[in-house]
Amino acid sequence: MTEKNAKPVLSEREQSILRTLVDEYIREGLPLGSRTLSKLPGVGLSAASVRNVMGDLEEQGLLHAAHTSAGRVPTDNAYRLFVDSMVQYQAVDEQAMDSLRTGLQSQLGRDQLIARASEYLSGFTSMAGLVFVPKPVDDIFRQIDFVPLSEQRVLVIFVINEQDVQNRVVTLDRDYERSELTEAANFLNSEFGGQSLSAVRDTIRTSLQELSSEMAEQMQRMISVAGQVFEDGERNVEAVHGDFAVAGQTNLMACQELSDIEHLRSLFETFNSQRDMFHILERSLSADGVKIFIGAESGHQVLDHCSVVTAPCEVDGEVLGVLGVIGPTRMAYDRVVPLVDVTSKILGTALNFNR
């Protein structure tokens, strides 16, 4: 048995059988038995010999038995070994290249480029395509005003940057008089006006943690209101610090491995939560080329039966964004990985001219 997280060392015969099995399973989606595998081109072994090799691979955690068949299917560890050292990547076909070059032109607006790139990724892979482009600078807090409503609800009017006015309703911990809300707004504007939103939130969080009985009641009240408002604002307005697009989520409904209704519901909720998607893509912003998360490697339980293939959009060493696809672990890595890589380069060039 191999140690946990250690990569198995396979003989040439084991590598050949595993590569053939993974290729065939990705193509057909059916568990494979030794007899079926022995008849495939290039195997050249008897069913008994193949059975022995498959048994060794199963002991090493690379194969497991399917629920409905005596056949075997690859584990996430097998996919990891496959993409790291066995897969033979294909060149992106000319038709897809022409579509990408034509569709992702630099004269298009930023929003159009991001939306089109996610649609192309989805269309070419029949999976979900995602694109995230961070904001070049953090938003600046300019001014805030409160308008009392009813039942502890308050209308918050934010002025961000120079002209971006955002309104939302928040529920506070008690009813506040108009004079208290005016006092809170004056406090926030005088203390934090001109600072970045992230800096304001960090300061308020620290202040909330340090609230003590020695602090004046008025100061406690102002910081408490500020904490609720800015935390609520982070959830509702700035879930993603940049532009995000996703396309083709419904493609995943056709994947047999992801067809469980409850799992699909959780998966779609994750797509709708831009913050979760942002966290996944953010990990690839500093990656050197294509990054592949298989199963639990994504760090999100809902994606345990998925693979995420991402690549940063980089120009002259500067990362302008990141894109990728989400699909079943049984995806055609040989075709998907080059497509993600090429799309990231073409989108990066277009975004660079678009700035």
Phi and psi in degrees as a GROMACS rama.xvg file:
@    title "Ramachandran Plot"
@    xaxis  label "Phi"
@    yaxis  label "Psi"
@TYPE xy
-88.1543  154.485  THR-2
-68.3413  154.729  GLU-3
-59.592  133.875  LYS-4
74.1838  -4.74751  ASN-5
-83.4515  140.561  ALA-6
-78.173  130.541  LYS-7
-62.8952  145.912  PRO-8
-101.099  113.092  VAL-9
-104.241  146.984  LEU-10
-72.6936  167.808  SER-11
-60.7959  -38.1879  GLU-12
-67.2897  -42.0263  ARG-13
-64.4318  -40.7628  GLU-14
-61.2953  -43.6653  GLN-15
-63.2971  -44.5418  SER-16
-66.3543  -43.6243  ILE-17
-64.6742  -43.5176  LEU-18
-60.6359  -44.2877  ARG-19
-64.5692  -42.7185  THR-20
-64.8804  -44.5008  LEU-21
-64.8129  -44.6329  VAL-22
-56.8598  -47.1481  ASP-23
-68.3039  -39.27  GLU-24
-67.597  -39.7405  TYR-25
-61.9721  -39.202  ILE-26
-73.6279  -43.2835  ARG-27
-106.206  -26.9569  GLU-28
74.2883  19.6262  GLY-29
-117  139.362  LEU-30
-57.4499  147.495  PRO-31
-116.63  132.395  LEU-32
-97.433  170.632  GLY-33
-64.3687  -36.7794  SER-34
-65.9712  -46.2599  ARG-35
-61.889  -43.8462  THR-36
-65.6961  -37.0437  LEU-37
-65.3864  -22.7763  SER-38
-88.8535  -5.94667  LYS-39
-75.1296  149.263  LEU-40
-57.7999  136.625  PRO-41
88.2194  -9.57868  GLY-42
-74.2059  -55.5972  VAL-43
66.2035  28.0067  GLY-44
-130.234  155.637  LEU-45
-71.8642  162.703  SER-46
-60.2964  -37.0657  ALA-47
-64.9572  -42.3429  ALA-48
-65.483  -42.4927  SER-49
-62.8084  -38.809  VAL-50
-61.9926  -40.8086  ARG-51
-64.7071  -43.2615  ASN-52
-64.2763  -43.7002  VAL-53
-61.627  -36.2062  MET-54
-62.9372  -41.533  GLY-55
-64.2478  -40.9609  ASP-56
-66.0101  -36.1752  LEU-57
-67.0378  -40.1446  GLU-58
-62.1045  -29.7106  GLU-59
-86.7857  5.69498  GLN-60
78.5174  22.5221  GLY-61
-102.875  -16.7454  LEU-62
-132.995  153.868  LEU-63
-146.246  159.566  HIS-64
-77.5976  135.746  ALA-65
-74.2013  154.307  ALA-66
-68.7817  -32.7727  HIS-67
-105.936  9.37407  THR-68
-155.104  158.148  SER-69
-78.2757  -6.35433  ALA-70
-71.1642  171.995  GLY-71
-118.593  153.326  ARG-72
-131.057  157.234  VAL-73
-69.8642  148.817  PRO-74
-92.2048  173.98  THR-75
-60.8512  -34.935  ASP-76
-63.1618  -35.4738  ASN-77
-67.5961  -42.6075  ALA-78
-61.9103  -39.8236  TYR-79
-62.5407  -45.4843  ARG-80
-63.9715  -38.2148  LEU-81
-62.2547  -50.8615  PHE-82
-72.9388  -25.0814  VAL-83
-79.8098  -31.0539  ASP-84
-144.174  -2.98352  SER-85
-119.432  -31.9839  MET-86
-68.1272  144.668  VAL-87
-109.618  104.435  GLN-88
-72.6578  142.366  TYR-89
-96.9623  153.176  GLN-90
-74.1392  145.302  ALA-91
-67.3425  131.711  VAL-92
-67.6354  156.327  ASP-93
-62.784  -34.098  GLU-94
-63.5703  -43.4433  GLN-95
-66.4275  -40.4123  ALA-96
-61.0069  -44.4129  MET-97
-62.0689  -41.954  ASP-98
-63.1805  -42.4096  SER-99
-66.4834  -45.2953  LEU-100
-65.0529  -38.6804  ARG-101
-74.2698  -41.1961  THR-102
-80.1937  -28.7991  GLY-103
-107.188  65.5022  LEU-104
-90.9682  148.603  GLN-105
-65.4912  -22.6022  SER-106
-76.4651  -10.4807  GLN-107
-72.7478  154.924  LEU-108
-70.0327  160.431  GLY-109
-56.5513  -46.7617  ARG-110
-61.7783  -40.6285  ASP-111
-64.831  -41.9421  GLN-112
-61.764  -44.8976  LEU-113
-65.4879  -44.5573  ILE-114
-64.3505  -44.272  ALA-115
-65.3322  -40.4931  ARG-116
-61.7936  -42.3169  ALA-117
-65.4363  -37.0627  SER-118
-68.4186  -39.7599  GLU-119
-64.2189  -45.0488  TYR-120
-59.191  -43.0166  LEU-121
-65.6827  -45.6423  SER-122
-65.868  -40.4474  GLY-123
-76.1583  -24.9247  PHE-124
-108.09  -13.5472  THR-125
60.0655  32.5924  SER-126
-129.737  -168.538  MET-127
-89.3908  129.528  ALA-128
-105.376  136.773  GLY-129
-130.375  144.412  LEU-130
-139.819  134.603  VAL-131
-133.176  128.011  PHE-132
-124.078  111.08  VAL-133
-64.0914  154.796  PRO-134
-68.9066  140.975  LYS-135
-65.6983  -30.1704  PRO-136
-139.332  159.412  VAL-137
-73.5261  149.245  ASP-138
-66.5878  146.593  ASP-139
-106.689  128.63  ILE-140
-78.6535  123.885  PHE-141
-106.488  -50.9002  ARG-142
-158.876  153.522  GLN-143
-139.933  143.64  ILE-144
-136.578  149.253  ASP-145
-117.86  138.061  PHE-146
-124.842  113.817  VAL-147
-66.5631  138.868  PRO-148
-111.039  -103.819  LEU-149
-153.773  160.774  SER-150
52.5602  50.0965  GLU-151
65.8139  13.1259  GLN-152
-94.7794  143.95  ARG-153
-136.899  134.648  VAL-154
-82.5556  123.8  LEU-155
-106.176  127.413  VAL-156
-112.597  110.807  ILE-157
-100.439  139.565  PHE-158
-114.098  115.722  VAL-159
-112.041  141.08  ILE-160
57.1843  -130.512  ASN-161
-98.3307  -40.2505  GLU-162
-136.519  5.38249  GLN-163
-83.3154  105.316  ASP-164
-101.115  125.134  VAL-165
-124.333  131.664  GLN-166
-115.055  142.167  ASN-167
-159.251  161.044  ARG-168
-106.719  129.659  VAL-169
-121.811  155.21  VAL-170
-108.167  120.326  THR-171
-91.309  177.54  LEU-172
-79.8001  -10.0218  ASP-173
-162.803  174.266  ARG-174
-75.2187  135.458  ASP-175
-116.954  140.281  TYR-176
-70.0317  155.142  GLU-177
-58.213  -37.7046  ARG-178
-64.2137  -35.3756  SER-179
-67.4021  -40.2418  GLU-180
-68.7004  -36.7853  LEU-181
-63.4384  -40.9493  THR-182
-63.9794  -40.7743  GLU-183
-65.0039  -43.1709  ALA-184
-62.4205  -43.5429  ALA-185
-61.3025  -40.148  ASN-186
-62.622  -48.6895  PHE-187
-64.2457  -42.172  LEU-188
-65.8522  -39.9862  ASN-189
-74.6115  -35.2758  SER-190
-81.06  -35.7709  GLU-191
-122.873  -4.62039  PHE-192
-56.0071  129.958  GLY-193
93.1413  -5.72522  GLY-194
-94.3757  159.969  GLN-195
-70.311  149.944  SER-196
-60.6447  -39.0116  LEU-197
-64.5938  -38.315  SER-198
-67.3939  -39.3782  ALA-199
-62.4028  -45.8694  VAL-200
-62.1282  -42.65  ARG-201
-62.5013  -42.3726  ASP-202
-63.8799  -44.8198  THR-203
-66.7324  -39.7151  ILE-204
-60.8513  -43.4745  ARG-205
-62.8677  -42.2232  THR-206
-64.1914  -39.7254  SER-207
-62.6061  -38.7456  LEU-208
-68.7591  -24.0555  GLN-209
-101.048  5.05094  GLU-210
-57.1982  134.077  LEU-211
-141.684  168.461  SER-212
-65.0142  -24.1701  SER-213
-75.3733  -20.4906  GLU-214
-72.048  139.333  MET-215
-57.0537  142.481  ALA-216
-58.3618  -40.0312  GLU-217
-61.1652  -43.5484  GLN-218
-65.5943  -40.638  MET-219
-58.9393  -43.3594  GLN-220
-64.9025  -42.3953  ARG-221
-65.245  -43.3981  MET-222
-68.8169  -36.5325  ILE-223
-63.7512  -44.7759  SER-224
-62.3221  -44.8891  VAL-225
-61.3699  -41.8136  ALA-226
-60.9764  -45.6772  GLY-227
-64.3671  -42.0762  GLN-228
-66.5904  -48.1286  VAL-229
-73.5707  -34.1857  PHE-230
-66.0406  -41.5745  GLU-231
-66.2762  -36.2021  ASP-232
-65.8743  -35.7699  GLY-233
-65.3673  -37.6983  GLU-234
-71.5272  -38.1419  ARG-235
-98.0499  -26.7876  ASN-236
-110.926  -38.0656  VAL-237
-116.614  38.4842  GLU-238
-56.6079  -32.9668  ALA-239
-126.747  123.491  VAL-240
-86.7858  66.6689  HIS-241
158.548  -165.805  GLY-242
-99.4486  132.646  ASP-243
-132.586  138.393  PHE-244
-139.802  141.258  ALA-245
-135.323  140.164  VAL-246
-140.822  148.371  ALA-247
81.9802  21.679  GLY-248
-57.3719  -37.3263  GLN-249
-68.6218  -15.8048  THR-250
-58.699  -30.1907  ASN-251
-69.6735  -17.6792  LEU-252
-66.4769  -21.8524  MET-253
-86.4117  -5.11585  ALA-254
-85.3051  120.792  CYS-255
-57.0432  -40.0903  GLN-256
-67.7784  -19.613  GLU-257
-114.027  17.5153  LEU-258
-82.5348  -7.87922  SER-259
-61.9529  129.842  ASP-260
-60.8192  -45.2628  ILE-261
-64.6525  -38.3712  GLU-262
-66.6482  -41.6829  HIS-263
-62.7995  -40.0527  LEU-264
-61.0147  -45.7258  ARG-265
-63.6278  -38.2659  SER-266
-65.5634  -43.5695  LEU-267
-66.9643  -35.2069  PHE-268
-63.1336  -36.3312  GLU-269
-66.1309  -40.587  THR-270
-62.0365  -39.8567  PHE-271
-70.434  -25.0535  ASN-272
-86.6051  95.5412  SER-273
-59.7176  -29.2847  GLN-274
-62.2774  -43.2968  ARG-275
-63.107  -43.864  ASP-276
-65.0152  -38.23  MET-277
-60.437  -42.8691  PHE-278
-62.6391  -37.5953  HIS-279
-66.4958  -48.835  ILE-280
-71.0789  -31.3239  LEU-281
-59.1475  -33.7531  GLU-282
-65.193  -15.3607  ARG-283
-102.313  -3.19401  SER-284
-61.9939  -33.7298  LEU-285
-104.065  11.6141  SER-286
-72.957  151.682  ALA-287
-93.5892  88.0306  ASP-288
85.4589  -156.193  GLY-289
-68.6837  137.967  VAL-290
-124.055  136.131  LYS-291
-121.368  120.527  ILE-292
-103.747  121.019  PHE-293
-111.009  121.89  ILE-294
58.6937  -127.211  GLY-295
-65.8163  -10.2921  ALA-296
-62.2732  -21.241  GLU-297
-69.8777  -22.0294  SER-298
82.958  4.86674  GLY-299
-121.473  118.383  HIS-300
-56.9844  -35.253  GLN-301
-63.5964  -19.0962  VAL-302
-101.741  16.1019  LEU-303
-62.2247  -24.1715  ASP-304
-105.728  17.6  HIS-305
-121.423  162.636  CYS-306
-118.922  144.219  SER-307
-120.953  121.327  VAL-308
-112.618  119.507  VAL-309
-129.296  161.474  THR-310
-154.468  138.703  ALA-311
-75.7105  147.674  PRO-312
-92.0767  100.903  CYS-313
-119.652  136.637  GLU-314
-134.958  120.381  VAL-315
52.512  42.3731  ASP-316
82.8221  -5.24391  GLY-317
-103.233  126.607  GLU-318
-88.1246  119.831  VAL-319
-99.3562  -15.3691  LEU-320
177.175  -172.131  GLY-321
-149.446  146.161  VAL-322
-139.347  169.876  LEU-323
179.323  -177.161  GLY-324
-130.784  151.88  VAL-325
-122.518  128.812  ILE-326
-155.874  -173.16  GLY-327
-68.5299  157.918  PRO-328
-61.1507  -25.8956  THR-329
-85.3772  64.9189  ARG-330
-110.853  160.466  MET-331
-80.6739  80.9525  ALA-332
-57.9295  -34.6962  TYR-333
-61.46  -26.4578  ASP-334
-101.664  -36.856  ARG-335
-71.4105  -44.627  VAL-336
-60.6916  -49.6893  VAL-337
-61.5059  -34.6169  PRO-338
-66.1263  -43.7583  LEU-339
-62.2351  -42.3736  VAL-340
-61.9989  -49.3543  ASP-341
-64.8392  -43.2138  VAL-342
-61.5244  -39.3302  THR-343
-62.6416  -37.6844  SER-344
-70.3438  -43.674  LYS-345
-67.305  -42.3539  ILE-346
-65.9329  -39.6554  LEU-347
-59.3768  -43.0821  GLY-348
-62.7435  -43.4358  THR-349
-65.6638  -42.0254  ALA-350
-65.9104  -34.3516  LEU-351
-63.6129  -42.9975  ASN-352
-73.548  -20.745  PHE-353
-84.2584  -8.29386  ASN-354
